[in-house]
């Protein structure tokens, strides 16, 4: 049987219904477009706010640093009036749409001629503060105490490159800190006790590290300035006492007493296992201290100083004082005792049962000061920047 479909008024597609569907679609498209535009507008406003805030904070930091440089320039003038008891060195001064003010104070325990400058920069609603430790050279022949002032206090470990603590190393520097201008890395299950760990790069602490630290901060914007040591006075002193050696030198036996207490080697130094030296060692090349050797240092001067090479300490050596590689790395492997602090322009790598103790508070080391006056009177030396902080 054939069925025929015949449209009627009730089942035919009505023109008004089609128009209504079109209207719904148009309204939906308008609403969707409005929502997208509104979202884009809000996101744009938020990005603009964030960028403006970051720009203003950066400008406040620039103004604060400008104030610090200005204060340094004022203090460097020959007749500068520096308040002995601290206070406001530079009042509010306008600069680049903002203002800065600089206060000066004496750090606790600092030598005479050392000041802490704090500069506060203001731009619109934002404030930033930077600080620096400055001082004047002491008269020739006197010892200058060099504290390594870090972002949170004195540092006992200072690396111009990376600081690596690994493989059962045992580092206990008490309330003092460790800083690297590169990265700080631990691995292999070391123990580290410190007042602070800071870095201008990344701090990466392995899960098997036994860590006790009060403060930790990485990606700091300002590098710590490594102290620069003038060894010429020691060269002249060792030469006068017959303890200057030109060329590489090997230390043997248990009875090494360089006259005057300073061994200065223009070359590499290698200290044999079980050898003993009473005094300090300064070399222009590499310094290698082997198994169970002892450097008995009774002064506040660094025990080991290399001006142009690396320092390697192996196998249970006993080093009495600071270790300083002015243009190289310090590598400790196999254990050592007696070290108070380590400074290296390159990397510091401590591993294999290596220990650093806070038996002697690492509040810095002594180095001869110099000035340009030769009339015998005590005159202040040139103003120098000792350390820069946030």
Buried (B, 14 or more C-beta within 10 A) or exposed (E): EEEEEEEEEEEEEEEEEEEEEEEEEEEEEEEEEEEEEEEEEEEEEEEEEEEEEEEBBEBBBBBBBBBBBBBBEBBEEEEEEEEEEEEEBBEEBEBEEBBBBBBBBBBEEBBEBBBBBBBBBBBBEBBBBBBBBBBBBBBBEEBBBBBBBBBBBBBBBBBBBBBBBBBBBBBBBBBBBBBBBBBBBBBBBBBBBBBBBBBBBEBEBBEEBEBEBEBBBBEBEBEBBBBEBEBEBBBEBBEEBEBBBEEBBEBEEEEBEBEBBBBBBBBBBBBBBBBBBBBBBBBBBBBBBBBBBBBBBEBBBBBBBBBEBBBBBBBBBBBBBBBBBBBBBBBBBBBBBBBBBBBBBBBBBBBBBBBBBBEBEBBBBBBBBBBEEEEEEEEBBEBBEBBBBB
